[in-house]
Amino acid sequence: MTRSDTVALEAPTAMPMDTSRWTNKRRDFLRMMGYGAGAAALGPMLMACGSSNSATQAETLRAQLVADEAFWTNVQNMFTLNPAKTFMNIGTAGSMPKQTLDLFDTENRKKAAESGNGYSNLLDLRKLAAPGFGVDPDELAFSANTSSGMCHAILGIPWQAGDVVVTTNHEHGGGLTPLNIAKDRYGIEISMIPMPVGNNQTAATYQNLFDERIRSLKAAGKRVRAVMWSSPTYKTGTLLPIAEIMQVVKQHELISIVDGAHLPGMMDYNYGELGMDFMSGAGHKWQCGPGSTGILIMRNKIRASNPLPLPKWYPVHTSSYSTRERTTNGTETFDIAASVTSCGSVHTPMFQALVNACQLWDSIGRKKIETYDLTLSAYLKEKVVERWGIGALYSPKDDPKLCCALTSWNPFRNPADVMDSVKSAAFVSRLQAEYPQGLIIRNSGFEVIGAANQHYAMRVSTHVWHDANDIDALVNAMWDLSGKMA
Ligand SMILES: Cc1ncc(COP(=O)(O)O)c(C=O)c1O
């Protein structure tokens, strides 16, 4: 046995597992995969690719994950997820905890019983949610989702023909669509930076990429006005480093717009300290609120984190409009977030439920959740390196500033197969259909510098309802499937 074989077989058996919640299918599968007596039969499946260093790192991460197992089992039991499936696509959709569902149900029924309306800017709810995100209530708006927040942010800016927005070639349609509207409607120009992939990158890479692009546009006589970027990108799960990019933004005195679809509920960020003008996040993904909810952070006063003047901005979807000028100091002149939140009669139970989920996250501890999610992802990355080698990763692994709970890699034994979109889609559906845990992940297509065709990598989300066993089972199943599809 190689060193890696030993580790892969020893670590799981050393750990006591609570299997009481599992379906028979899941139990049988894990037994088959080597968590029981038949482990020795698995030798050929556990082909080693990584170094003994990465194996040691995987062991350390696994130990960290199981150290607090009882706590996380309690958290896992807060959800109503179908136990016959393993949901690893939180980047697309989360799941409301039971207590949030109960509150949503009660408030829906109360509203119906009392024929209630929803004419409100929901200030009381915004007051409850805002501290968890490091802002004041006038800086936190409820939107319909990330895409809606991106429309509010981008289409509210009075663009001039020739304004340049610097962005990346790995953006989501939720941010690109309003940018394209601004291009056609106002004549802005969009300058896209090709994104690196893989482990060989650091936070400084992005600082340099944005700075160099802005400088070269300026040198060519262009009027750069804003930077818009995803953190993380949904394609490779690369956490574009907000603090570093904000340094560039401030140095060039630009407007900053972050597509932070995945940030609320995953990362414990203090947006007052980060200082971007806009951050649009989802309420229904990692934050596990209801569908059709989002959180839009809007800079509305001058803080030390960003001394630039507030950009001019007009609400575009509202029934609350203030004609007051924006402040030039540390005190807001009006509640800008009210203008986004209040548009006719809104469905108040949705936002009550979102805030309930936010408060649950606050009580568990946002930092604790972030650490757990990232440790799951770090463990997954080490396991990927053991099996497929470091070159298979599209997500960075070694610079913590670039790591989040989305992990993306090429699972194919023949690496060129990652450019086959049909095969990639088949991988996703076979993983769910042919393995008893019903593993639900997604793939995403994106450009890779120097590649003739798009790469269609697998993307896995790791969140509070997962544990180290889920990661082991996923990696084993994906390795097995990649062998079958070779
Ligand atoms: C980076 C990014 N932006 C925007 C969106 C759109 O999210 P929503 O459905 O909340 O509008 C997604 C969805 O996956 C995303 O990953």
The ligand as an SDF file (V2000), in Angstrom:
LIG
                    3D

 16 16  0  0  0  0  0  0  0  0999 V2000
  -22.1550   35.0350   -9.0410 C   0  0  0  0  0  0  0  0  0  0  0  0
  -23.6540   34.9630   -9.1890 C   0  0  0  0  0  0  0  0  0  0  0  0
  -24.3290   36.0950   -9.4310 N   0  0  0  0  0  0  0  0  0  0  0  0
  -25.6670   36.1090   -9.5520 C   0  0  0  0  0  0  0  0  0  0  0  0
  -26.4130   34.9500   -9.4460 C   0  0  0  0  0  0  0  0  0  0  0  0
  -27.8910   35.0130   -9.5600 C   0  0  0  0  0  0  0  0  0  0  0  0
  -28.4290   34.7780   -8.2940 O   0  0  0  0  0  0  0  0  0  0  0  0
  -29.9360   35.0780   -7.9410 P   0  0  0  0  0  0  0  0  0  0  0  0
  -30.7190   33.8820   -8.3080 O   0  0  0  0  0  0  0  0  0  0  0  0
  -29.9100   35.3060   -6.4590 O   0  0  0  0  0  0  0  0  0  0  0  0
  -30.3520   36.2820   -8.6840 O   0  0  0  0  0  0  0  0  0  0  0  0
  -25.7570   33.7440   -9.2060 C   0  0  0  0  0  0  0  0  0  0  0  0
  -26.5200   32.4950   -9.1030 C   0  0  0  0  0  0  0  0  0  0  0  0
  -26.0590   31.4140   -9.0260 O   0  0  0  0  0  0  0  0  0  0  0  0
  -24.3460   33.7560   -9.0730 C   0  0  0  0  0  0  0  0  0  0  0  0
  -23.6730   32.6270   -8.8490 O   0  0  0  0  0  0  0  0  0  0  0  0
  1  2  1  0
  2  3  1  0
  2 15  2  0
  3  4  2  0
  4  5  1  0
  5  6  1  0
  5 12  2  0
  6  7  1  0
  7  8  1  0
  8  9  2  0
  8 10  1  0
  8 11  1  0
 12 13  1  0
 12 15  1  0
 13 14  2  0
 15 16  1  0
M  END
$$$$
